[in-house]
Amino acid sequence: MKQRLIAGLTGLGIILPGLIWGGVTAIAIIVAIALLICLDEFARMAAPDHKKLALAVLLPVGLAVHLTWTWAPEAAPVVTAIGTMAALAVPMFAVSEVEIAAQLAMRIGFGLVYTPLLMAPLVWLRREPDGLALVFLVLAVTWLGDTGAYFAGRFAGKTPLFPRVSPKKTREGVVGGVLAAVVGACVVKAVGGLDIGWAALVGLAAVLDLAGVVGDLTESLLKRAFGVKDSGWIMPGHGGILDRVDALLFTGPLLWGFVLLRHL
């Protein structure tokens, strides 16, 4: 637990200055670096026997997909389509075994959407007039919710949530996570002045936290299918970067959907 806490605080110490004072450019750089690490981790999980081939497609094409969705959304569908074509074609020509080539094509194709596309809303949120508060909202809800679920599950967890995917998650942990997420959201509103009513904020925080649980379970499902325990080793006690952002991949887009509804 101590190692987990130290690693988490160290990570926050690295990214917080950029988030607060760096504007959109800083968060775009932070997200892009995290994305490249996630793509590397995904390739190593999804294609352990063909890592170089998977990385040759995922790193350049995944970054291109992400950057176009972030900065040039009008071109993003074309770039995504071309990237998907590459994901399907490269394994077919590079791997002689038909079944392995097809499996690689599907895994690489999924990898081009899973992190590159789902991480883009984190940059979109920062562009809003209250973008800094929105970014802190999604981070607070996601990571405090995860922390609350961890401690609630550790000390009070009895009822398994989804044992065939994640045996350690409990329903009591989910309740603790929702409560922690709501508290975090309220703190962000009190400090950052979010233009969201209190009742709506509580409901939003609860929904976002539950979406984060689904995001966490999704990565757990992938890791079970790939036969690995953690996505990587870069954060002691936490695993890889993908293990830290798996919930954000669901909460970020969902919060962006709320922001779009707010503009209507």
C-alpha positions in Angstrom: 0.0 0.0 0.0 2.9 2.4 0.9 4.5 1.8 -2.5 1.2 2.4 -4.3 0.7 5.7 -2.4 4.2 6.9 -3.1 3.9 6.1 -6.8 0.6 7.8 -7.1 1.7 11.0 -5.3 4.9 11.1 -7.5 2.8 10.8 -10.6 0.6 13.7 -9.5 3.6 15.8 -8.6 4.9 15.4 -12.2 1.6 16.2 -14.0 -0.1 18.8 -11.8 2.1 21.8 -12.6 1.6 21.2 -16.3 -2.2 20.9 -15.8 -2.4 24.0 -13.8 -0.1 26.4 -15.6 0.5 24.8 -19.0 -2.8 25.3 -20.6 -4.1 23.2 -23.5 -0.6 22.6 -24.9 0.7 21.0 -21.7 -2.2 18.6 -21.3 -1.9 17.7 -25.0 1.7 16.8 -24.5 1.0 14.9 -21.3 -1.8 12.9 -22.9 0.4 12.2 -26.0 3.2 10.9 -23.9 0.9 8.7 -21.9 -0.7 7.5 -25.1 2.6 6.3 -26.6 3.4 4.4 -23.4 -0.2 2.9 -23.4 0.3 1.8 -27.0 3.6 0.2 -26.2 2.0 -1.6 -23.2 -1.0 -2.7 -25.3 1.2 -4.1 -28.0 3.2 -6.1 -25.5 0.0 -7.5 -24.0 -1.9 -8.1 -27.2 0.9 -9.4 -29.4 3.7 -10.8 -27.2 5.1 -12.9 -30.1 4.8 -10.1 -32.7 5.6 -7.0 -30.6 7.8 -5.3 -33.2 5.1 -5.8 -35.9 2.3 -4.5 -33.6 4.4 -1.5 -32.4 5.3 -0.6 -36.0 1.6 0.0 -36.7 0.3 1.1 -33.3 2.9 3.8 -32.4 2.9 5.9 -35.6 -0.7 5.3 -36.7 -2.1 5.4 -33.2 -0.4 8.7 -32.6 -1.7 10.1 -35.9 -5.2 9.0 -35.1 -5.1 10.7 -31.7 -3.5 13.9 -33.0 -6.1 14.3 -35.8 -9.0 13.7 -33.5 -7.5 16.2 -31.1 -6.4 19.0 -33.4 -8.0 18.3 -36.8 -11.3 16.4 -36.3 -12.4 17.1 -39.8 -9.6 14.9 -41.1 -9.8 12.3 -38.3 -12.3 9.9 -40.0 -10.0 9.6 -43.0 -6.9 9.1 -40.9 -8.7 6.5 -38.8 -10.0 4.7 -41.8 -6.5 4.5 -43.4 -5.1 3.4 -40.0 -7.7 0.6 -39.8 -6.7 -0.5 -43.4 -3.1 -0.6 -42.3 -4.0 -2.6 -39.2 -5.8 -5.2 -41.4 -3.3 -5.3 -44.2 0.1 -5.3 -42.5 -0.4 -8.6 -40.5 -1.9 -10.3 -43.6 1.3 -9.7 -45.5 3.8 -10.0 -42.7 2.5 -13.2 -41.0 2.2 -16.4 -42.9 -0.1 -18.2 -40.5 -3.7 -17.2 -41.5 -5.3 -17.5 -38.0 -2.5 -15.6 -36.3 -2.5 -12.9 -38.9 -6.3 -12.5 -38.5 -6.0 -12.4 -34.7 -3.2 -9.8 -34.9 -5.3 -7.6 -37.4 -8.2 -7.6 -35.0 -6.1 -6.8 -31.9 -4.1 -4.0 -33.6 -7.3 -2.6 -35.1 -8.9 -2.5 -31.6 -5.7 -0.9 -30.2 -6.0 2.0 -32.7 -9.4 3.0 -31.2 -9.1 1.9 -27.6 -6.6 4.5 -26.4 -5.9 7.0 -29.3 -9.6 7.9 -29.7 -10.8 7.6 -26.1 -8.0 9.8 -24.8 -8.7 12.7 -27.1 -11.6 14.2 -25.0 -9.2 14.9 -22.2 -7.7 17.6 -24.4 -11.1 18.8 -25.7 -12.2 19.4 -22.1 -9.3 21.7 -21.4 -10.3 24.0 -24.3 -13.6 24.9 -22.5 -13.9 28.2 -20.6 -13.9 26.2 -17.4 -11.6 23.6 -18.9 -9.1 23.4 -16.0 -12.0 22.7 -13.5 -13.4 20.1 -15.9 -10.1 18.3 -16.2 -9.7 18.3 -12.4 -13.3 17.1 -12.1 -12.7 14.1 -14.4 -9.4 13.3 -12.6 -10.8 13.7 -9.1 -13.9 11.6 -9.8 -11.9 8.9 -11.6 -8.9 8.6 -9.3 -10.6 9.3 -6.0 -13.3 6.9 -7.0 -10.8 4.3 -7.7 -9.0 5.0 -4.4 -12.3 5.0 -2.4 -13.2 1.7 -4.0 -9.8 0.2 -3.2 -10.0 1.0 0.5 -13.7 0.2 0.9 -13.2 -3.1 -0.8 -10.1 -3.8 1.2 -11.8 -3.2 4.6 -15.5 -3.8 4.0 -15.7 -5.8 0.7 -17.6 -9.0 0.9 -19.8 -9.3 -2.1 -18.0 -9.9 -5.5 -19.0 -7.5 -8.2 -17.9 -9.4 -11.4 -15.7 -12.3 -10.3 -15.1 -13.9 -13.7 -13.5 -10.7 -14.9 -12.1 -9.1 -11.7 -12.2 -11.3 -8.6 -11.1 -8.6 -6.2 -13.7 -6.0 -7.0 -16.7 -5.9 -4.7 -20.1 -4.2 -4.6 -19.1 -2.5 -1.3 -16.0 -1.2 -3.0 -18.2 0.3 -5.8 -20.3 2.1 -3.2 -17.2 3.5 -1.5 -15.9 4.6 -4.8 -19.1 6.5 -5.7 -19.0 8.3 -2.3 -15.4 9.3 -2.7 -16.0 10.4 -6.3 -18.9 12.6 -5.2 -16.8 14.2 -2.4 -14.0 14.9 -4.9 -16.4 16.5 -7.4 -17.8 18.7 -4.7 -14.3 19.8 -3.7 -13.5 20.7 -7.3 -16.7 22.7 -7.6 -16.1 24.5 -4.3 -12.5 25.4 -5.3 -12.7 25.7 -9.1 -16.2 27.2 -9.6 -17.7 24.7 -11.9 -20.8 25.9 -13.7 -22.8 22.9 -12.7 -25.6 22.8 -10.1 -24.9 20.8 -6.9 -27.6 18.2 -7.5 -26.5 17.7 -11.1 -22.9 17.4 -10.0 -23.7 14.7 -7.5 -25.5 12.7 -10.2 -22.8 13.3 -12.7 -20.0 12.2 -10.3 -21.9 9.0 -9.6 -22.4 8.2 -13.3 -18.8 9.0 -14.2 -17.5 6.8 -11.4 -19.7 3.9 -12.5 -18.4 4.4 -16.1 -14.9 4.3 -14.7 -15.6 1.0 -13.1 -16.7 -0.3 -16.5 -13.5 1.0 -18.0 -11.5 -0.7 -15.3 -13.4 -4.0 -15.9 -12.8 -3.6 -19.6 -9.1 -3.6 -19.2 -9.3 -6.4 -16.7 -11.2 -8.4 -19.4 -8.4 -7.7 -21.9 -5.7 -8.6 -19.5 -7.4 -11.9 -18.7 -7.8 -12.6 -22.4 -4.1 -11.8 -23.0 -2.9 -13.7 -19.9 -1.2 -10.9 -18.1 -1.6 -9.4 -14.6 -0.6 -5.8 -15.3 -0.2 -3.8 -18.4 3.3 -2.7 -17.5 5.7 -1.9 -14.6 6.3 1.8 -14.9 4.3 2.7 -11.7 5.3 0.4 -8.7 2.2 -0.8 -7.0 -0.1 0.4 -9.8 1.2 -1.6 -12.9 1.5 0.3 -16.1 0.2 3.6 -17.4 -2.8 1.8 -19.1 -3.7 0.4 -15.6 -3.9 4.0 -14.4 -5.9 5.5 -17.3 -8.3 2.6 -18.1 -11.1 4.3 -16.2 -10.3 7.7 -17.7 -10.8 6.2 -21.1 -14.5 5.9 -20.2 -15.0 8.9 -17.9 -13.4 11.4 -20.2 -15.7 10.8 -23.2 -18.7 10.7 -21.0 -17.9 14.0 -19.4 -17.3 15.5 -22.8 -20.8 14.3 -23.8 -22.2 16.1 -20.8 -20.3 19.3 -21.8 -21.9 19.0 -25.3 -25.3 18.7 -23.8 -24.6 21.8 -21.7 -24.0 23.8 -24.9 -27.4 22.9 -26.3 
